[in-house]
Amino acid sequence: MRELDVVRAIGGLLPAAPEEVLIPVGDDCAAVRFGEAVWVAAADMLVEGHHFLPGRTSPEDVGYKAVAVNVSDVAAMGGVPRFVLCSGGAPEAEAVLRCFRGVVEACASFGVYPLGGDTTRAGALTVDVAILGEVPGGKPVLRSGAVPGDLLAVTGELGAAAAGLLALQREEAGFERLVRRHLRPEPRVREGLEAALLGVHAMIDLSDGLATDAGHLCEQSGVGCRVDLRRLPIAGDVRRLAGGDAEVLAATGGEDYELLISAPEQTLRELARRISVPLTVVGEVVEGGEVSFHRGGEPVKGLAGWDHFRA
């Protein structure tokens, strides 16, 4: 089973949602209405040996990243991150304490308040963060709104986090910026807010890689897309490290936590004017359900991002 199959199966076990639940399982966050306010909620878990390299990732970095990836989910809904709960375990108590120091540091960086959580002894360092965010205006941006004729754009750059992981695995010096991008992601909260205010049609954060997450967005919207690998925003240090595989790495590597946005061209132009990070058009939304990647007009087959149960 793929991760998506597991999520669908879990969704099938759930009872009918109460009326307060606006968005159940299936998007970057769930959304719930409390009175006049709409809140979004998400949770993400990091496990040693699966999500980060043992011995090469400090517990502080693990705690920081666990918060950052949740903040990114809220950003993808056009929300403001507000509160987190964090639970974690490790073989030694000191590692748990160090991890929570990273959690607190990230909360300070992103303006989030840590409400509490739980700790326990565990066979490997594991941390799970749940987040609550508030949606200004009460209308979260979903994955399901893309329509044929939209353009697809990404914030920032792609491939840096995956390249940073490669640098750690190869123990290559000189790529500290990329390693930091892997260890300490920069969620695009301001960019997500501006996108929501402009009424973009759909949005998703790039956690599993463009090749996978574009598929999630298109499946939820009932559309297809065409992506040009030559248009992907890839930094020079990523190209130096990855060589000729830079475009494939950028499309499949995952953990960039940039935003993939579907919107009309005019909306994207205005968004680019309002935000400080680059916004790059990488493709277009088309009719049908096919997600295709091309390089110089030639199709590139077999691209797939991260899957937790096939990695």
PERA-V475293 format. One record per residue. N is the residue number from 1. RES is the residue in one small letter. D_FIRST is the distance of its C-alpha to the first C-alpha in Angstrom with 1 decimal. Layout:
BEGIN
N:RES:D_FIRST ; N:RES:D_FIRST
END
This chain:
BEGIN
1:m:0.0 ; 2:r:3.8 ; 3:e:6.6 ; 4:l:8.0 ; 5:d:5.8 ; 6:v:6.7 ; 7:v:10.1 ; 8:r:10.7 ; 9:a:10.1 ; 10:i:12.5 ; 11:g:14.7 ; 12:g:15.1 ; 13:l:16.4 ; 14:l:19.1 ; 15:p:22.6 ; 16:a:24.6 ; 17:a:25.6 ; 18:p:29.2 ; 19:e:31.5 ; 20:e:31.5 ; 21:v:27.9 ; 22:l:28.1 ; 23:i:24.5 ; 24:p:21.7 ; 25:v:18.1 ; 26:g:16.9 ; 27:d:19.5 ; 28:d:20.6 ; 29:c:22.4 ; 30:a:23.2 ; 31:a:26.9 ; 32:v:29.4 ; 33:r:33.1 ; 34:f:35.7 ; 35:g:39.1 ; 36:e:39.7 ; 37:a:37.2 ; 38:v:33.5 ; 39:w:31.3 ; 40:v:27.8 ; 41:a:25.5 ; 42:a:22.5 ; 43:a:21.1 ; 44:d:19.6 ; 45:m:19.1 ; 46:l:20.1 ; 47:v:19.5 ; 48:e:21.8 ; 49:g:20.4 ; 50:h:17.3 ; 51:h:19.0 ; 52:f:22.4 ; 53:l:24.5 ; 54:p:26.2 ; 55:g:30.0 ; 56:r:30.0 ; 57:t:29.0 ; 58:s:31.5 ; 59:p:30.5 ; 60:e:32.5 ; 61:d:30.4 ; 62:v:27.2 ; 63:g:28.8 ; 64:y:30.1 ; 65:k:26.8 ; 66:a:25.0 ; 67:v:27.6 ; 68:a:27.6 ; 69:v:24.0 ; 70:n:24.5 ; 71:v:27.7 ; 72:s:26.0 ; 73:d:23.8 ; 74:v:27.1 ; 75:a:28.7 ; 76:a:26.2 ; 77:m:27.4 ; 78:g:31.0 ; 79:g:31.5 ; 80:v:33.7 ; 81:p:32.0 ; 82:r:34.2 ; 83:f:32.8 ; 84:v:30.2 ; 85:l:29.3 ; 86:c:28.1 ; 87:s:26.9 ; 88:g:26.6 ; 89:g:27.1 ; 90:a:28.1 ; 91:p:29.9 ; 92:e:33.2 ; 93:a:34.7 ; 94:e:36.1 ; 95:a:32.7 ; 96:v:31.7 ; 97:l:35.0 ; 98:r:34.7 ; 99:c:31.2 ; 100:f:32.8 ; 101:r:35.6 ; 102:g:33.2 ; 103:v:31.8 ; 104:v:35.5 ; 105:e:36.3 ; 106:a:33.5 ; 107:c:34.5 ; 108:a:38.0 ; 109:s:36.9 ; 110:f:35.0 ; 111:g:37.3 ; 112:v:34.9 ; 113:y:36.2 ; 114:p:34.4 ; 115:l:34.8 ; 116:g:33.7 ; 117:g:30.7 ; 118:d:30.2 ; 119:t:30.3 ; 120:t:29.5 ; 121:r:29.5 ; 122:a:26.1 ; 123:g:25.1 ; 124:a:24.2 ; 125:l:25.2 ; 126:t:22.9 ; 127:v:24.0 ; 128:d:22.7 ; 129:v:24.6 ; 130:a:24.9 ; 131:i:27.2 ; 132:l:29.4 ; 133:g:31.0 ; 134:e:33.6 ; 135:v:33.7 ; 136:p:37.2 ; 137:g:38.2 ; 138:g:35.4 ; 139:k:33.3 ; 140:p:30.0 ; 141:v:28.6 ; 142:l:25.3 ; 143:r:22.7 ; 144:s:23.6 ; 145:g:27.2 ; 146:a:27.2 ; 147:v:29.4 ; 148:p:30.4 ; 149:g:33.2 ; 150:d:32.0 ; 151:l:31.8 ; 152:l:29.0 ; 153:a:30.3 ; 154:v:29.2 ; 155:t:31.2 ; 156:g:32.4 ; 157:e:30.9 ; 158:l:27.6 ; 159:g:26.5 ; 160:a:28.7 ; 161:a:26.2 ; 162:a:24.2 ; 163:a:27.6 ; 164:g:28.7 ; 165:l:25.8 ; 166:l:26.9 ; 167:a:30.4 ; 168:l:29.5 ; 169:q:27.6 ; 170:r:30.6 ; 171:e:33.1 ; 172:e:34.9 ; 173:a:37.7 ; 174:g:38.8 ; 175:f:35.6 ; 176:e:36.0 ; 177:r:35.4 ; 178:l:31.9 ; 179:v:31.1 ; 180:r:32.3 ; 181:r:30.0 ; 182:h:27.1 ; 183:l:28.3 ; 184:r:29.9 ; 185:p:28.4 ; 186:e:30.8 ; 187:p:29.3 ; 188:r:31.1 ; 189:v:32.5 ; 190:r:35.8 ; 191:e:34.2 ; 192:g:31.8 ; 193:l:34.8 ; 194:e:36.9 ; 195:a:34.2 ; 196:a:33.9 ; 197:l:37.7 ; 198:l:37.9 ; 199:g:35.5 ; 200:v:32.8 ; 201:h:30.5 ; 202:a:27.1 ; 203:m:25.8 ; 204:i:22.8 ; 205:d:22.9 ; 206:l:21.6 ; 207:s:19.4 ; 208:d:16.4 ; 209:g:18.9 ; 210:l:20.7 ; 211:a:18.5 ; 212:t:15.5 ; 213:d:17.7 ; 214:a:19.9 ; 215:g:17.1 ; 216:h:16.3 ; 217:l:20.1 ; 218:c:20.6 ; 219:e:17.9 ; 220:q:19.5 ; 221:s:22.9 ; 222:g:22.4 ; 223:v:23.8 ; 224:g:23.3 ; 225:c:24.8 ; 226:r:26.6 ; 227:v:26.7 ; 228:d:29.4 ; 229:l:28.5 ; 230:r:32.2 ; 231:r:32.5 ; 232:l:30.1 ; 233:p:32.2 ; 234:i:32.0 ; 235:a:34.6 ; 236:g:36.9 ; 237:d:35.7 ; 238:v:32.1 ; 239:r:33.5 ; 240:r:35.6 ; 241:l:32.8 ; 242:a:30.2 ; 243:g:32.7 ; 244:g:31.7 ; 245:d:28.0 ; 246:a:28.9 ; 247:e:27.7 ; 248:v:24.3 ; 249:l:24.0 ; 250:a:25.1 ; 251:a:22.6 ; 252:t:19.5 ; 253:g:20.6 ; 254:g:19.9 ; 255:e:21.7 ; 256:d:24.8 ; 257:y:24.7 ; 258:e:26.8 ; 259:l:26.8 ; 260:l:25.8 ; 261:i:28.2 ; 262:s:28.8 ; 263:a:32.5 ; 264:p:35.7 ; 265:e:37.6 ; 266:q:40.4 ; 267:t:38.2 ; 268:l:36.6 ; 269:r:40.2 ; 270:e:41.3 ; 271:l:38.3 ; 272:a:39.0 ; 273:r:42.6 ; 274:r:41.7 ; 275:i:39.3 ; 276:s:40.2 ; 277:v:37.1 ; 278:p:36.7 ; 279:l:34.8 ; 280:t:33.8 ; 281:v:32.9 ; 282:v:30.2 ; 283:g:29.5 ; 284:e:29.8 ; 285:v:28.0 ; 286:v:28.3 ; 287:e:27.9 ; 288:g:24.9 ; 289:g:21.3 ; 290:e:21.3 ; 291:v:20.8 ; 292:s:23.0 ; 293:f:24.4 ; 294:h:27.9 ; 295:r:30.4 ; 296:g:34.0 ; 297:g:33.1 ; 298:e:30.9 ; 299:p:27.2 ; 300:v:24.8 ; 301:k:21.6 ; 302:g:18.2 ; 303:l:18.4 ; 304:a:15.2 ; 305:g:15.3 ; 306:w:13.7 ; 307:d:10.0 ; 308:h:10.1 ; 309:f:7.1 ; 310:r:8.2 ; 311:a:11.9
END
